[in-house]
Amino acid sequence: MIPEPRRRYNAAFKPARHREMMADIDRQLPGQLDFRVAESPVFVPVGLRDKLIAAGESIIDVIEQPDFQARTEAAIPAHQRVPGNEGRPEFLTFDFAVCRDAHGELEPQLIEMQGFPSLYAFQAWLPGEFGRFFPIPDSVSAFLTTTDFASYREEMRHFLLADEPAENVVLLELFPERQKTRVDFALTRELWGIEPVCLTKVRKRGRELYYEKDGRLVRIKRIYNRIIFDELARYPDLKTEFHLTDADVDVTWVGHPNWFFRVSKFTLPLLSGPFVPPSYYLHELAEYPTDLENYVLKPLYSFAGAGVRLHVTAADLDALPDKQHYLLQRKVQYEPVVQSPDGLVKCEIRLLYIWPAGAARPRLLTGLARLSRGEMIGVDFNKDKDWVGGTSPLFER
């Protein structure tokens, strides 16, 4: 999208060089990378960068409103509500399709959002790998409010740990060694000393939580939560001493689990603006849009694109017994904008924010990008293709 860096990158690109980069990642993090890293970063021009920032700020304006929590109470299933001080959404991630407006200019269109952590370690580390193997100019950067990887690492260390020793902070996940995102867990341990701990390994002693490390029980004082409730629901017979919904435990959260629901697809109908396609709670519609072919059906409570239906009819919607669990969102037209050796590729950009204690507004630190040749962004739509998968957005300075 920025012509000169793209020309230089593609001129230097060879598939063998990308394979070398993948082998180097595996050398540093053996067996941890379980998703496809695309052949190229995305060079984001200043005009699109500024629109992405403006779009994110408009969403934050809504989240900051005094009645936001009241408006999103219904988002939290009663049996999955986690007690304790929710504070503010300490993590915010917004996913935007890269499109063109009526004047032919690049613009973002909101696809999804989460009040939940993303790959905050891996996405800050990956640009350095691209820079070691391919020509990346100084005119672009993966970082938006910090100067470089070192300053990012230090800011995230303070944010994640607060005033606790690293061994008293855990990354809580369900079977972390099996997760596709485990490369991020490995880097979180390497960068900040935070151990990934399975929910089944947490020990509860009265109000206190512990995990085992080097043959001793270590107190858990702070939880960096990475558990997705709909994955937890797949294990109804799971035996644990600690449940996220336990009312009286002496821990603090960095990323209270309730924000996973409050800032989610549930929030989309509360938003408006030039970068937000119209969305509607299905059960609140007195009649369906006459152009249903231009809408996508999304379950409110699903993750990673599960259950999304691109093509629906009125009969399909009428047949749903639980309309309150769905929304209709107007489709957006992804614009193929990333030049690969054999054509243009679609792109989606995720903005990654943190909201530190005492900060008036969230801080936009870095991003994540995904390339696609399929009908949707996602693994199932891009099997056996190249120049697809996760990558780094590099923003024009």
Secondary structure as GFF3:
##gff-version 3
##sequence-region A 1 397
A	DSSP	alpha_helix	3	12	.	.	.	ID=ss1
A	DSSP	alpha_helix	15	28	.	.	.	ID=ss2
A	DSSP	beta_strand	42	44	.	.	.	ID=ss3
A	DSSP	alpha_helix	46	63	.	.	.	ID=ss4
A	DSSP	alpha_helix	68	71	.	.	.	ID=ss5
A	DSSP	three_ten_helix	73	75	.	.	.	ID=ss6
A	DSSP	three_ten_helix	78	80	.	.	.	ID=ss7
A	DSSP	beta_strand	91	100	.	.	.	ID=ss8
A	DSSP	beta_strand	106	114	.	.	.	ID=ss9
A	DSSP	alpha_helix	122	133	.	.	.	ID=ss10
A	DSSP	beta_strand	140	141	.	.	.	ID=ss11
A	DSSP	alpha_helix	149	161	.	.	.	ID=ss12
A	DSSP	three_ten_helix	166	168	.	.	.	ID=ss13
A	DSSP	beta_strand	169	173	.	.	.	ID=ss14
A	DSSP	three_ten_helix	176	178	.	.	.	ID=ss15
A	DSSP	alpha_helix	182	192	.	.	.	ID=ss16
A	DSSP	beta_strand	195	198	.	.	.	ID=ss17
A	DSSP	three_ten_helix	199	201	.	.	.	ID=ss18
A	DSSP	beta_strand	203	205	.	.	.	ID=ss19
A	DSSP	beta_strand	208	213	.	.	.	ID=ss20
A	DSSP	beta_strand	216	220	.	.	.	ID=ss21
A	DSSP	beta_strand	222	225	.	.	.	ID=ss22
A	DSSP	alpha_helix	229	232	.	.	.	ID=ss23
A	DSSP	beta_strand	252	254	.	.	.	ID=ss24
A	DSSP	alpha_helix	259	262	.	.	.	ID=ss25
A	DSSP	three_ten_helix	265	270	.	.	.	ID=ss26
A	DSSP	beta_strand	279	281	.	.	.	ID=ss27
A	DSSP	three_ten_helix	282	284	.	.	.	ID=ss28
A	DSSP	three_ten_helix	292	294	.	.	.	ID=ss29
A	DSSP	beta_strand	295	299	.	.	.	ID=ss30
A	DSSP	alpha_helix	314	318	.	.	.	ID=ss31
A	DSSP	three_ten_helix	323	325	.	.	.	ID=ss32
A	DSSP	beta_strand	326	330	.	.	.	ID=ss33
A	DSSP	beta_strand	338	340	.	.	.	ID=ss34
A	DSSP	beta_strand	343	354	.	.	.	ID=ss35
A	DSSP	beta_strand	363	372	.	.	.	ID=ss36
A	DSSP	three_ten_helix	379	381	.	.	.	ID=ss37
A	DSSP	beta_strand	389	391	.	.	.	ID=ss38
A	DSSP	beta_strand	393	396	.	.	.	ID=ss39
###
